[in-house]
Amino acid sequence: LESQLEKKEQQFKEQEKTISMLQQDIICKQHHLESLDRLLTESKGVRQLDSALEICKEELALHLNQLEGNKEKFEKQLKKKSEEKELKIKNHSLQETTEQNVILQHTLQQQQQMLQQETFRNGELEDIQTKLEKQVSKLEQELQKQRESSAEKLRKMEEKCEAATYEADLKRQKVIELTGTARQVKLEMDHYKEELYKMEKEIKHLKRDGENKAMHLSQLDMILEQTKTELDKKTNAVKELEKLQHHTETELTEALQKREVLETELQNAHGELKSTLRQLQELRDVLQKAQLSLEEKYTTITDLTAELRECKMEIEDKKQELLEMDQALKERNWELKQRAAQVTYLDMTIREYRGEMEQKIIKLEGTLEKSELELKESNKQVEGLNEKLQNAKEQLREKEFITLQNEQEISQLKKETERTQEKMKEMEIVMKEQEQYIATQYKEAIDLEQELRLSREQMQNSHTELVEAHRQQVQAQREVERLSSELEEIKQLSKEKEAHGKHLAEELGASQVREAQLEARMQAEIKKLSAEVESVKEAYHLEMISHQEKHAKWKITADSQKTSVQQLNEQLEKTKLELEEAQDTISNLHQQVQNRNKVIEATNEALLIKVIEIAPDIQDSKFAKHSHTAFFKCRKLRRSISASDLSFRTRSDEDLSEELLQDLKKMQLEQPSTLEESQKDLTYTQSDSFKPLPYDLEDDSSENNDFSTLSGMLRYINKEVRLLKKSSMQTGAGSTQVCISYIRSYNNLSPISIILFSVRKKPIRLNEALMPLGDVHKY
């Protein structure tokens, strides 16, 4: 018992030591908990920094979006500038294209000569192609015949093979009886093997000689005929064997003994028969290969025909391209003529363009106003962002509240650890009480041992709990280290982001300054451009239209070359019909001019009579002379017109008009009073009979006769003929009216200018009276 007590005392001492160690561990844990509290406070700061970083990120994203919008605006402005530069470059390119067009005309002439040569060559190639097609058709027919013959031969061979197999089956039944003749059959089979070996050699030679396959086919036909003869020989041999069958019936008794040996030999014979069948199949394969070679030749022939067709298509494409070039030259000549006719309409286009430029300037001002509104909207967005910042701050407060809750949970964990410490103290007290109880109750040692066991188990459980607490402490230390490393990284990132934010703020300031500078520059450039565009765009607009039309035409021709040929043929037919119609109209015009000359002669004579009747008081010799000279010149004018056959000669007409005006001036200066009296008599006495042509200054100035087409010219001539018919029935100042109609119809001289010249005392200049004649002479 004393020894047991000593042992127990030693155990108690050891337990006390362990308890002291546990107390030290608890103290260390308290220190660790304090460090964890510090880390929690630091983690709160880190979370705050994270929230601030997120806010900074959002602000940076907004600033970046604004910067991207500004970049897009700047890119648009740069694109506009680049487009203007491209326009200038295109102007230079248009000048170069005009020079290239001249060179192209020379090249077209050369290409036309080449086309003629190519057409001749194409005819020769077509003849050659027809010959080749005939040869190809003949070769195809021959190939079909050869195929049919080979197919028939193969069928015959297959039928013979089937018959041979059937006979072989019969022979198998008879072989039991034909034991004596088996050796002879073996010898014959060996002979056939040698022949088949020779056939294999010949087949190899046929494979090597691929170029002379047609000759090999004929050789194969000969070999097949030889095989037919050999098969006939075999049939004869079979008949002889049937004759020998009667002799073999006596030898059946001996054959039964040798039956087993012969069965083995029969199996060998069966194998040899199979080999012969295989060789026949190989012959069939050779025939199929020959057919394939013939098909390959046929495919090569078809490829050659396809290449010929492609050559034809290429030649036709070249023809189409040359035709298109000719059409392009014709269209360019026609455009040059149109440009000469469109000079009169340039003033209107310039005015319209000025209006468009003013509208564009108004639009640009509108865009400036829109940009100002956008700036205001951006300011509003900044205010919205400030509101978002306030919301973010509120969210931060909520997060702080969450952190407080976490701190409370940590405090609860601390309390639980304190409770565990109290439990440990209670356990220590219990251990002391147990020691006292052991000292007092020595007799109850056995019971105490049991209780000690229980206490040991409890101690072991407590030890395991302490180990687990130690593990948790180690994990907490690791987490603390990880958090500290993350804090350092976050601090570095925050520093970098702060530096980046400062850099972005500097860039924003610089970009805003650049925006202001660019806006000022843009306004100055807009003003300069508005001044320059009016002077530059007059020629540019026309050149751009022509360039766009040419570009569109080239695209259309590249996409629709095939359809253009048909359309061109139709257009050629239409133009032929139009030319025939134009010739008919020209013949009609000649007839109308002749009729008109006759009417004019009659009106001249009638006018002379009417002038004498209406103006009896005006009998001055000078006035009569002037009237005779005026009518004589009118006749000269009529004769010049009828003789020229509608060839408008401007110089002669202008000379005649000037002479007529000079005569009228002389008449007005010499006898103004007589003219006034005659005019009064005309206006009052013959108002019902005479009605002058309804021409006013405004109507004449606004009238635009269509001389660009034959139909417009015909309408104008018919109108003038009707007016002359009416004027021939009227009296009064008919002579002046006829002269006016002549001059106006063939020289575009306004009638009111001549009437005013005859009535008023002020002289009228020819530049005011005469109309422009450029359009008429062009057409």
Helices and strands as residue ranges (DSSP letters): H 2-175, H 182-208, H 213-248, H 252-257, H 259-341, G 342-345, H 346-440, H 445-559, H 561-614, H 621-644, H 650-670, H 672-685, H 697-702, H 710-729, H 734-747, H 751-759, H 766-769, H 774-778
